């Protein structure tokens, strides 16, 4: 197997590249990243080839054509949900995706790509793959546009497998370099470890579907292994409040700290997300293994062992 992970120095991409290396001993694993938001430290231990370049650069796309990949795990993206530059967001997320699909078509490579629960906006929950999509920011719209491109590609190229993964709220190791886009699990943990009050929008009862990064890695691998195509949700199927997250962090750290609540400054905010996993089971035969009661303590252990919290801005 010859596999490419775009965005391979990023959060999900680096975990995926390292797991592929571990699981497929005789495979050739390649990582593509421009290191604009990914970080070299996420790839310490990676033994495959690193291709430096951006998915928006024609010369990078030309470079990829010569490798004849068997599978492309497309994780590279602009993930800044507060981004206001609509053109830039669409160029990085949607236009570049078309080029990746063209590379896959030429080499007949399977494509597993990162979509997002942001396509649902504040639509009804639990979110079902086939419900009306109501993205409320340009990031969500760019992922919506990617999904529409993917569906068209599937119809026109039925012999090439394509699986889209609508990630919900992902947390876990190697997200330290995401800055303000890092999960609330990391941000709240760091705040408490620094002796600060954890800060939540009033009154902390907003609910999200928090999914552990290694479950997302497994979903990617299942996407490669399945003989089916489609777009599916990747979450736990269970919405949890931010207050619950803080409670688990406090219990894990053995502290009793008061929460500071403040007004939400954002016009757009997803107040409730929860994944319906019907299509996920049918297409991937995948089900999440980790709820936050297990995932958060495991992540906190990793943070304590691997992260210099003094360097984080939270």
C-alpha positions in Angstrom: 0.0 0.0 0.0 1.2 3.5 -0.8 -0.8 6.1 1.3 -0.7 9.9 1.4 -1.9 11.9 4.4 -2.4 15.5 3.5 -2.1 17.9 6.5 0.0 15.1 8.0 1.8 17.4 10.5 -1.6 18.6 11.9 -3.7 17.3 14.7 -5.7 14.4 13.2 -3.2 13.9 10.3 -0.2 13.2 12.5 -2.1 10.7 14.6 -3.3 9.0 11.5 0.1 8.9 9.8 1.7 7.4 12.9 -1.0 4.8 13.3 -0.8 3.8 9.6 2.9 3.3 10.1 2.3 1.2 13.1 -0.5 -0.9 11.6 0.7 -1.4 8.0 4.3 -2.6 8.4 5.1 -2.9 4.7 3.3 0.2 3.5 4.8 3.3 2.1 3.4 6.2 4.1 3.8 9.8 2.8 2.9 13.0 4.6 2.1 16.3 2.8 2.1 19.6 4.8 3.1 23.2 4.3 3.7 23.6 8.1 1.6 26.7 8.3 -0.5 25.3 11.1 0.9 21.8 11.5 4.1 21.3 13.5 7.2 19.1 13.0 7.0 17.9 16.6 3.8 16.1 15.8 5.8 13.9 13.4 8.6 12.9 15.7 8.8 9.1 15.2 7.4 9.2 11.7 9.6 7.2 9.3 8.0 7.8 6.0 8.6 10.5 3.4 7.5 14.1 4.1 6.5 16.2 1.1 6.6 19.9 1.9 4.1 22.0 0.0 0.6 23.4 -0.1 -2.4 21.8 -1.6 -3.2 25.2 -3.1 0.0 25.3 -5.1 -0.1 23.8 -8.7 3.5 22.6 -8.4 2.6 20.6 -5.3 -0.3 19.0 -7.1 1.9 18.1 -10.0 4.4 16.6 -7.6 1.7 14.3 -6.2 0.8 12.9 -9.6 4.0 11.0 -9.9 3.5 8.9 -6.8 0.6 6.7 -7.9 -1.0 6.4 -4.5 -3.4 3.7 -3.5 -5.2 5.9 -0.9 -5.3 9.5 -0.1 -6.3 10.6 3.4 -7.2 14.2 2.9 -6.9 16.1 6.2 -5.4 19.4 5.1 -7.7 22.3 5.5 -8.2 25.8 6.8 -9.9 25.0 10.1 -10.2 28.5 11.5 -13.9 28.7 12.1 -13.6 32.5 12.8 -12.0 33.1 9.4 -13.8 35.9 7.5 -11.9 35.7 4.2 -14.4 33.8 2.1 -12.3 33.4 -1.0 -9.3 32.1 0.9 -11.4 29.6 2.8 -13.0 28.3 -0.4 -9.6 28.1 -2.2 -8.0 26.1 0.5 -10.9 23.8 1.4 -12.9 23.4 -1.8 -10.9 24.2 -4.8 -7.8 22.3 -3.6 -10.1 19.3 -2.9 -11.0 19.2 -6.6 -7.3 18.9 -7.4 -6.8 16.1 -4.9 -9.7 14.2 -6.4 -8.2 14.6 -9.9 -4.9 13.2 -8.6 -6.9 10.3 -7.1 -8.8 9.7 -10.4 -5.6 9.5 -12.4 -4.1 6.9 -10.0 -7.4 5.2 -9.1 -6.7 5.9 -5.4 -9.3 5.6 -2.7 -10.0 9.0 -1.1 -11.0 9.4 2.6 -11.4 13.1 3.4 -12.3 15.4 6.4 -15.6 17.0 6.3 -17.2 18.6 9.4 -20.4 18.8 11.5 -20.2 22.6 10.8 -22.3 21.8 7.6 -25.3 21.3 9.9 -25.1 24.7 11.6 -27.9 24.9 14.2 -30.0 22.3 12.4 -32.0 19.7 14.3 -30.1 17.2 16.4 -29.2 14.4 16.4 -27.7 15.5 13.0 -28.5 13.0 10.2 -26.4 12.9 7.1 -29.3 13.5 4.8 -31.0 16.3 6.6 -31.0 19.9 5.3 -27.6 21.4 5.6 -27.5 24.9 7.1 -23.9 26.1 7.5 -23.8 29.5 9.2 -20.2 30.5 8.6 -17.8 30.3 5.7 -15.9 27.3 7.2 -19.1 25.3 7.4 -20.0 26.3 3.9 -16.6 25.3 2.5 -17.1 21.8 3.9 -20.7 21.7 2.5 -19.2 22.6 -0.9 -16.6 19.9 -0.5 -19.4 17.3 0.2 -21.3 18.4 -2.9 -18.1 18.0 -5.0 -17.6 14.6 -3.5 -21.1 13.4 -4.3 -20.7 14.5 -7.9 -17.3 12.8 -8.1 -18.8 9.6 -6.8 -21.6 9.6 -9.4 -19.1 10.3 -12.2 -16.4 7.9 -11.0 -18.2 4.9 -9.4 -15.1 2.7 -9.6 -13.2 5.0 -7.2 -14.0 4.8 -3.6 -14.7 8.1 -1.7 -15.6 8.4 2.0 -16.3 11.7 3.6 -16.0 12.0 7.4 -18.1 14.7 9.1 -16.0 15.2 12.3 -17.8 16.5 15.4 -15.8 18.0 18.2 -12.5 16.2 18.1 -10.0 16.3 21.1 -6.9 14.5 22.1 -3.1 14.3 21.7 -1.2 16.4 19.2 -3.6 19.3 19.0 -1.4 21.6 21.1 -0.3 23.6 18.0 -3.8 24.5 16.9 -3.8 27.7 18.9 -7.3 29.2 19.4 -8.8 26.3 17.4 -7.8 23.7 19.9 -10.6 21.8 21.7 -12.2 23.2 24.8 -11.0 20.0 26.6 -7.4 21.3 26.1 -8.2 24.9 26.8 -10.1 24.2 30.0 -7.5 21.7 31.2 -4.7 24.2 30.7 -6.7 27.0 32.5 -7.2 24.8 35.5 -3.6 23.5 35.6 -2.4 27.2 35.5 -4.6 27.9 38.6 -7.1 29.9 36.7 -10.9 29.6 36.7 -12.2 27.6 33.7 -14.1 30.0 31.4 -17.4 29.1 29.7 -20.1 30.9 27.8 -23.2 31.4 30.0 -24.2 29.0 31.4 -22.2 26.1 30.2 -25.2 24.0 29.2 -24.4 24.1 25.5 -23.9 20.6 24.3 -21.4 19.1 21.8 -20.6 15.6 20.6 -17.0 15.3 21.8 -15.1 12.5 19.9 -11.6 11.3 20.8 -9.0 11.7 18.1 -8.0 8.0 18.0 -11.6 7.1 17.3 -11.3 9.5 14.3 -8.2 7.8 13.2 -10.0 4.4 13.3 -12.8 5.9 11.2 -10.3 6.9 8.6 -8.8 3.5 8.5 -12.3 1.9 8.3 -13.0 4.4 5.4 -10.0 2.9 3.5 -10.9 -0.7 4.2 -14.6 -0.5 3.3 -15.7 -1.2 -0.2 -18.5 1.3 0.1 -18.6 5.1 -0.7 -20.5 7.8 1.1 -20.4 10.6 3.6 -20.9 9.8 7.3 -20.8 11.3 10.7 -17.9 10.8 13.1 -18.9 11.4 16.7 -20.0 9.5 19.7 -23.7 9.8 19.2 -24.1 11.4 22.6 -24.1 15.2 23.2 -22.4 16.4 26.4 -22.5 19.8 28.1 -19.4 22.0 28.7 -20.3 21.8 32.4 -19.9 18.0 32.2 -16.5 18.4 30.6 -15.3 20.7 33.4 -16.6 18.3 36.0 -14.6 15.4 34.5 -11.5 17.6 34.3 -11.9 18.7 37.9 -12.4 15.1 39.0 -9.4 13.9 37.1 -7.1 16.6 38.5 -8.6 16.4 42.0 -9.4 20.0 42.2 -12.5 22.0 43.1 -12.4 25.2 41.1 -15.3 27.6 40.3 -16.3 28.2 36.7 -16.3 31.7 35.3 -19.2 32.3 33.0 -19.3 35.1 30.4 -21.4 36.3 27.5 -20.9 34.6 24.1 -19.3 37.2 21.8 -20.1 35.2 18.6 -23.1 35.9 16.4 -22.9 32.3 15.1 -22.4 29.4 17.6 -23.5 25.8 17.5 -25.3 25.3 20.7 -26.1 21.6 20.3 -24.4 19.0 18.2 -25.0 15.3 18.3 -24.1 12.7 15.6 -26.6 10.2 14.2 -24.4 7.2 13.4 -26.8 5.2 11.2 -24.9 5.7 7.9 -21.6 5.4 9.8 -22.3 1.9 10.9 -23.6 0.9 7.4 -20.7 2.4 5.4 -17.8 1.9 7.8 -18.9 -0.7 10.3 -17.4 1.7 12.8 -18.6 2.7 16.3 -16.7 5.0 18.7 -14.9 3.3 21.6 -14.3 6.3 23.8 -16.7 8.5 25.8 -15.4 11.6 27.6 -15.3 9.7 30.9 -12.4 7.7 29.5 -11.0 10.0 26.8 -10.5 13.1 29.0 -8.5 11.4 31.7 -6.4 9.7 29.1 -5.8 13.0 27.3 -4.9 14.8 30.6 -2.3 12.2 31.3 -0.8 12.9 27.8 -0.9 16.6 28.4 1.0 16.3 31.7 3.7 14.1 30.1 4.1 16.0 26.8 3.0 19.6 27.0 4.7 22.7 28.5 1.5 24.4 29.6 3.4 27.7 30.4 3.8 28.2 26.6 0.1 27.9 25.9 -2.0 31.1 25.8 -5.2 29.8 27.4 
